[in-house]
């Protein structure tokens, strides 16, 4: 039996349902991961990484190509083209908490934490 792999994620369930229906109409068996979490607590969508459409590992390439041709995945956005972004994505996608967030959320969170750290250092330096 093939294991399930995530082919695409969506912050908003409505977008995911359209893509899911498109895949099913093209003969791809799908599974929606974190569907209920995103529906019930939509403010937690980014925290759990959004609604994930999963397919059998053997159907991944077909599903991915269908989503690209259907306009549900934009190639420019789906693949970071900057070496530093690729390195950041590879590093943070394996960290315990960050691995559940999409790339944009990981960048925002990391930059925000870095800004707080710099601000704390400046405040401590001013006080001394």
MDAnalysis code that builds the backbone (N, CA, C; Angstrom):
import MDAnalysis as mda
import numpy as np

u = mda.Universe.empty(384, n_residues=128, atom_resindex=np.repeat(np.arange(128), 3), trajectory=True)
u.add_TopologyAttr("name", ["N", "CA", "C"] * 128)
u.add_TopologyAttr("resid", np.arange(1, 129))
u.add_TopologyAttr("resname", ["UNK", "UNK", "UNK", "UNK", "UNK", "UNK", "UNK", "UNK", "UNK", "UNK", "UNK", "UNK", "UNK", "UNK", "UNK", "UNK", "UNK", "UNK", "UNK", "UNK", "UNK", "UNK", "UNK", "UNK", "UNK", "UNK", "UNK", "UNK", "UNK", "UNK", "UNK", "UNK", "UNK", "UNK", "UNK", "UNK", "UNK", "UNK", "UNK", "UNK", "UNK", "UNK", "UNK", "UNK", "UNK", "UNK", "UNK", "UNK", "UNK", "UNK", "UNK", "UNK", "UNK", "UNK", "UNK", "UNK", "UNK", "UNK", "UNK", "UNK", "UNK", "UNK", "UNK", "UNK", "UNK", "UNK", "UNK", "UNK", "UNK", "UNK", "UNK", "UNK", "UNK", "UNK", "UNK", "UNK", "UNK", "UNK", "UNK", "UNK", "UNK", "UNK", "UNK", "UNK", "UNK", "UNK", "UNK", "UNK", "UNK", "UNK", "UNK", "UNK", "UNK", "UNK", "UNK", "UNK", "UNK", "UNK", "UNK", "UNK", "UNK", "UNK", "UNK", "UNK", "UNK", "UNK", "UNK", "UNK", "UNK", "UNK", "UNK", "UNK", "UNK", "UNK", "UNK", "UNK", "UNK", "UNK", "UNK", "UNK", "UNK", "UNK", "UNK", "UNK", "UNK", "UNK", "UNK", "UNK"])
u.atoms.positions = np.array([
    [0.842, -1.187, 0.000],
    [0.000, 0.000, 0.000],
    [0.881, 1.243, 0.000],
    [0.574, 2.180, -0.872],
    [1.313, 3.433, -0.938],
    [1.025, 4.283, 0.289],
    [2.040, 5.017, 0.733],
    [1.784, 5.962, 1.815],
    [1.237, 7.250, 1.207],
    [0.573, 8.052, 2.036],
    [0.016, 9.315, 1.582],
    [1.067, 10.407, 1.706],
    [1.132, 11.275, 0.702],
    [2.048, 12.413, 0.722],
    [1.256, 13.672, 0.396],
    [1.684, 14.781, 0.968],
    [1.020, 16.057, 0.720],
    [1.491, 16.616, -0.611],
    [0.539, 16.926, -1.467],
    [0.878, 17.473, -2.777],
    [0.750, 18.994, -2.787],
    [-0.149, 19.557, -1.975],
    [-0.324, 21.011, -1.914],
    [-1.058, 21.358, -0.619],
    [-0.831, 22.570, -0.122],
    [-1.545, 23.052, 1.066],
    [-2.238, 24.373, 0.741],
    [-3.328, 24.626, 1.447],
    [-4.091, 25.860, 1.263],
    [-4.438, 26.434, 2.624],
    [-4.347, 27.744, 2.753],
    [-4.721, 28.412, 3.994],
    [-6.240, 28.407, 4.160],
    [-6.938, 28.605, 3.056],
    [-8.400, 28.676, 3.103],
    [-9.009, 27.391, 2.569],
    [-9.913, 26.759, 3.335],
    [-10.509, 25.490, 2.917],
    [-11.196, 25.568, 1.557],
    [-11.832, 26.694, 1.254],
    [-12.555, 26.800, -0.020],
    [-11.629, 26.589, -1.215],
    [-10.410, 27.094, -1.128],
    [-9.444, 26.887, -2.211],
    [-9.070, 25.407, -2.308],
    [-8.886, 24.798, -1.173],
    [-8.510, 23.390, -1.139],
    [-9.600, 22.487, -1.683],
    [-10.861, 22.814, -1.405],
    [-11.959, 21.992, -1.890],
    [-12.037, 22.009, -3.415],
    [-11.766, 23.167, -4.000],
    [-11.779, 23.251, -5.465],
    [-10.678, 22.383, -6.072],
    [-9.477, 22.495, -5.518],
    [-8.357, 21.700, -6.021],
    [-8.603, 20.211, -5.793],
    [-9.160, 19.878, -4.644],
    [-9.467, 18.481, -4.327],
    [-10.479, 17.906, -5.323],
    [-11.527, 18.657, -5.610],
    [-12.540, 18.210, -6.575],
    [-11.933, 18.039, -7.965],
    [-11.028, 18.939, -8.316],
    [-10.355, 18.864, -9.623],
    [-9.546, 17.577, -9.731],
    [-8.816, 17.247, -8.686],
    [-8.035, 16.006, -8.708],
    [-8.947, 14.777, -8.789],
    [-9.995, 14.774, -7.998],
    [-10.916, 13.630, -8.004],
    [-11.599, 13.479, -9.365],
    [-11.945, 14.597, -9.992],
    [-12.573, 14.545, -11.319],
    [-11.618, 13.970, -12.363],
    [-10.321, 14.064, -12.079],
    [-9.311, 13.526, -12.992],
    [-8.812, 12.153, -12.545],
    [-9.559, 11.499, -11.665],
    [-9.263, 10.123, -11.292],
    [-8.212, 9.919, -10.225],
    [-7.854, 10.974, -9.491],
    [-6.861, 10.864, -8.417],
    [-7.594, 10.726, -7.090],
    [-7.288, 9.683, -6.338],
    [-7.862, 9.498, -5.011],
    [-7.149, 10.442, -4.046],
    [-7.906, 11.188, -3.256],
    [-7.322, 12.200, -2.370],
    [-7.771, 11.996, -0.929],
    [-7.026, 12.637, -0.035],
    [-7.360, 12.668, 1.386],
    [-7.073, 14.084, 1.869],
    [-7.997, 14.675, 2.615],
    [-7.802, 16.027, 3.148],
    [-7.318, 15.932, 4.590],
    [-6.113, 16.404, 4.827],
    [-5.540, 16.367, 6.169],
    [-5.757, 17.722, 6.839],
    [-6.099, 17.696, 8.103],
    [-6.373, 18.885, 8.926],
    [-7.583, 19.672, 8.436],
    [-8.476, 18.999, 7.732],
    [-9.675, 19.655, 7.199],
    [-10.551, 20.211, 8.317],
    [-10.853, 19.398, 9.307],
    [-11.752, 19.828, 10.373],
    [-11.107, 20.898, 11.258],
    [-9.828, 20.771, 11.499],
    [-9.129, 21.772, 12.310],
    [-9.214, 23.145, 11.656],
    [-9.000, 23.196, 10.358],
    [-9.030, 24.461, 9.626],
    [-10.455, 24.998, 9.532],
    [-11.440, 24.119, 9.404],
    [-12.834, 24.561, 9.328],
    [-13.329, 25.114, 10.656],
    [-13.070, 24.384, 11.726],
    [-13.603, 24.759, 13.028],
    [-12.874, 25.975, 13.601],
    [-11.572, 25.973, 13.504],
    [-10.759, 27.078, 14.033],
    [-9.931, 27.650, 12.895],
    [-10.577, 28.426, 12.014],
    [-9.859, 28.893, 10.840],
    [-8.706, 29.835, 11.166],
    [-8.672, 30.404, 12.362],
    [-7.541, 31.242, 12.750],
    [-6.304, 30.379, 13.022],
    [-6.503, 29.085, 13.241],
    [-5.381, 28.171, 13.471],
    [-4.838, 27.585, 12.180],
    [-5.369, 28.007, 11.054],
    [-4.975, 27.429, 9.774],
    [-3.468, 27.497, 9.550],
    [-2.870, 28.647, 9.790],
    [-1.426, 28.774, 9.588],
    [-0.643, 27.976, 10.624],
    [-1.202, 27.848, 11.809],
    [-0.496, 27.115, 12.860],
    [-0.359, 25.635, 12.526],
    [-1.361, 25.067, 11.877],
    [-1.288, 23.646, 11.523],
    [-0.777, 23.437, 10.103],
    [-0.465, 24.530, 9.425],
    [0.058, 24.413, 8.065],
    [-1.009, 24.411, 6.999],
    [-2.241, 24.748, 7.348],
    [-3.318, 24.827, 6.378],
    [-3.941, 23.478, 6.060],
    [-4.861, 23.501, 5.112],
    [-5.526, 22.295, 4.635],
    [-4.587, 21.610, 3.649],
    [-4.289, 20.358, 3.900],
    [-3.330, 19.624, 3.074],
    [-4.076, 18.617, 2.210],
    [-3.806, 18.648, 0.912],
    [-4.348, 17.625, 0.027],
    [-3.271, 16.564, -0.130],
    [-3.639, 15.349, 0.259],
    [-2.694, 14.245, 0.172],
    [-3.170, 13.239, -0.868],
    [-2.183, 12.627, -1.524],
    [-2.456, 11.605, -2.525],
    [-1.525, 10.424, -2.267],
    [-1.811, 9.328, -2.920],
    [-0.896, 8.189, -2.818],
    [0.442, 8.593, -3.420],
    [1.506, 8.082, -2.839],
    [2.847, 8.430, -3.300],
    [3.015, 8.136, -4.794],
    [2.417, 7.082, -5.275],
    [2.529, 6.723, -6.692],
    [1.772, 7.689, -7.606],
    [0.811, 8.445, -7.053],
    [0.033, 9.415, -7.839],
    [0.567, 10.841, -7.724],
    [1.646, 11.041, -6.939],
    [2.112, 12.390, -6.648],
    [2.430, 13.189, -7.917],
    [3.238, 12.632, -8.811],
    [3.652, 13.377, -10.009],
    [2.456, 13.750, -10.877],
    [1.548, 12.818, -11.059],
    [0.347, 13.090, -11.858],
    [-0.490, 14.185, -11.203],
    [-0.699, 14.068, -9.889],
    [-1.505, 15.055, -9.170],
    [-0.852, 16.438, -9.224],
    [0.457, 16.479, -9.010],
    [1.173, 17.757, -9.040],
    [1.028, 18.415, -10.411],
    [1.238, 17.637, -11.466],
    [1.127, 18.181, -12.829],
    [-0.291, 18.635, -13.139],
    [-1.282, 17.902, -12.653],
    [-2.678, 18.325, -12.834],
    [-2.941, 19.652, -12.125],
    [-2.440, 19.790, -10.905],
    [-2.657, 21.030, -10.151],
    [-1.947, 22.212, -10.799],
    [-0.794, 21.972, -11.378],
    [-0.086, 23.037, -12.102],
    [-0.884, 23.428, -13.344],
    [-1.291, 22.434, -14.134],
    [-2.028, 22.737, -15.364],
    [-3.398, 23.339, -15.067],
    [-3.989, 22.990, -13.921],
    [-5.285, 23.550, -13.530],
    [-5.192, 24.923, -12.891],
    [-3.983, 25.397, -12.634],
    [-3.801, 26.728, -12.046],
    [-3.865, 26.754, -10.531],
    [-3.849, 25.602, -9.888],
    [-3.908, 25.555, -8.430],
    [-2.528, 25.687, -7.792],
    [-1.489, 25.415, -8.565],
    [-0.110, 25.608, -8.120],
    [0.586, 26.460, -9.164],
    [1.203, 27.536, -8.716],
    [1.984, 28.376, -9.609],
    [3.441, 27.971, -9.459],
    [4.065, 27.617, -10.552],
    [5.439, 27.119, -10.498],
    [6.393, 28.118, -9.864],
    [6.229, 29.380, -10.156],
    [7.140, 30.380, -9.597],
    [7.068, 30.430, -8.077],
    [5.873, 30.221, -7.519],
    [5.702, 30.299, -6.079],
    [5.964, 28.972, -5.389],
    [5.809, 27.878, -6.096],
    [5.933, 26.587, -5.445],
    [7.385, 26.170, -5.245],
    [8.313, 26.751, -6.000],
    [9.708, 26.365, -5.914],
    [10.550, 27.616, -5.656],
    [11.115, 27.761, -4.465],
    [11.960, 28.919, -4.213],
    [13.128, 28.936, -5.192],
    [13.428, 30.123, -5.739],
    [14.495, 30.193, -6.719],
    [15.754, 30.866, -6.175],
    [15.702, 31.353, -4.968],
    [16.878, 31.956, -4.365],
    [17.593, 30.912, -3.514],
    [18.902, 30.788, -3.666],
    [19.631, 29.780, -2.881],
    [19.412, 29.924, -1.379],
    [19.354, 31.165, -0.884],
    [19.189, 31.356, 0.551],
    [17.802, 30.896, 1.001],
    [16.795, 31.107, 0.164],
    [15.442, 30.672, 0.498],
    [15.375, 29.148, 0.493],
    [16.032, 28.530, -0.485],
    [16.068, 27.067, -0.538],
    [16.749, 26.494, 0.707],
    [17.848, 27.109, 1.129],
    [18.551, 26.647, 2.331],
    [17.685, 26.838, 3.569],
    [17.034, 27.999, 3.663],
    [16.152, 28.279, 4.799],
    [15.006, 27.276, 4.836],
    [14.418, 27.001, 3.677],
    [13.317, 26.045, 3.595],
    [13.775, 24.656, 4.039],
    [14.921, 24.230, 3.563],
    [15.434, 22.904, 3.915],
    [15.725, 22.809, 5.417],
    [16.327, 23.862, 5.984],
    [16.674, 23.872, 7.400],
    [15.438, 23.877, 8.290],
    [14.504, 24.778, 8.024],
    [13.356, 24.953, 8.920],
    [12.262, 23.915, 8.716],
    [12.225, 23.256, 7.567],
    [11.168, 22.273, 7.345],
    [11.366, 21.003, 8.168],
    [12.506, 20.875, 8.822],
    [12.737, 19.689, 9.648],
    [12.682, 19.999, 11.147],
    [12.499, 21.259, 11.515],
    [12.427, 21.625, 12.927],
    [11.055, 21.262, 13.500],
    [11.018, 20.825, 14.763],
    [9.782, 20.286, 15.343],
    [8.534, 21.140, 15.176],
    [8.571, 22.408, 15.508],
    [7.360, 23.228, 15.431],
    [7.211, 23.850, 14.048],
    [8.303, 24.308, 13.473],
    [8.244, 25.019, 12.200],
    [7.868, 24.130, 11.023],
    [8.107, 22.831, 11.111],
    [7.842, 21.961, 9.970],
    [6.367, 21.895, 9.603],
    [5.485, 22.316, 10.507],
    [4.055, 22.290, 10.222],
    [3.568, 23.559, 9.521],
    [4.430, 24.556, 9.405],
    [4.060, 25.817, 8.767],
    [4.548, 25.841, 7.331],
    [3.842, 26.580, 6.475],
    [4.328, 26.720, 5.114],
    [5.520, 27.680, 5.103],
    [6.218, 27.771, 3.982],
    [7.458, 28.540, 3.901],
    [7.255, 30.000, 4.295],
    [6.198, 30.622, 3.798],
    [5.958, 32.037, 4.095],
    [5.773, 32.265, 5.594],
    [5.032, 31.404, 6.248],
    [4.798, 31.537, 7.690],
    [6.098, 31.346, 8.470],
    [6.936, 30.406, 8.029],
    [8.228, 30.191, 8.701],
    [9.117, 31.420, 8.568],
    [9.114, 32.052, 7.407],
    [9.917, 33.265, 7.200],
    [9.421, 34.385, 8.097],
    [8.107, 34.604, 8.112],
    [7.531, 35.674, 8.931],
    [7.826, 35.450, 10.407],
    [7.633, 34.239, 10.873],
    [7.884, 33.917, 12.279],
    [9.350, 34.117, 12.639],
    [10.239, 33.655, 11.795],
    [11.675, 33.771, 12.064],
    [12.124, 35.227, 12.067],
    [11.659, 36.005, 11.104],
    [12.023, 37.428, 11.056],
    [11.457, 38.154, 12.270],
    [10.229, 37.821, 12.659],
    [9.630, 38.448, 13.844],
    [10.401, 38.137, 15.113],
    [10.791, 36.872, 15.278],
    [11.575, 36.497, 16.459],
    [12.944, 37.172, 16.460],
    [13.556, 37.288, 15.291],
    [14.855, 37.968, 15.196],
    [14.715, 39.445, 15.561],
    [13.631, 40.078, 15.124],
    [13.401, 41.485, 15.450],
    [13.211, 41.679, 16.956],
    [12.478, 40.766, 17.583],
    [12.271, 40.838, 19.040],
    [13.596, 40.664, 19.770],
    [14.414, 39.746, 19.319],
    [15.725, 39.518, 19.934],
    [16.612, 40.751, 19.816],
    [16.658, 41.358, 18.638],
    [17.466, 42.568, 18.436],
    [16.941, 43.693, 19.325],
    [15.635, 43.847, 19.400],
    [15.042, 44.887, 20.251],
    [15.401, 44.660, 21.721],
    [15.351, 43.429, 22.182],
    [15.711, 43.113, 23.568],
    [17.165, 43.448, 23.834],
    [18.043, 43.126, 22.884],
    [19.475, 43.432, 23.060],
    [19.697, 44.932, 23.128],
    [19.003, 45.686, 22.285],
    [19.135, 47.147, 22.287],
    [18.638, 47.719, 23.610],
    [17.526, 47.237, 24.117],
    [16.966, 47.733, 25.377],
    [17.931, 47.442, 26.526],
    [18.493, 46.240, 26.574],
    [19.438, 45.893, 27.617],
    [20.691, 46.765, 27.515],
    [21.162, 47.030, 26.312],
    [22.349, 47.866, 26.121],
    [22.090, 49.304, 26.554],
    [20.914, 49.805, 26.323],
    [20.566, 51.182, 26.702],
    [20.486, 51.310, 28.222],
    [19.944, 50.270, 28.876],
    [19.771, 50.318, 30.326],
    [21.110, 50.238, 31.066],
    [22.113, 49.651, 30.446],
    [23.413, 49.534, 31.102],
    [24.256, 50.637, 30.648],
])
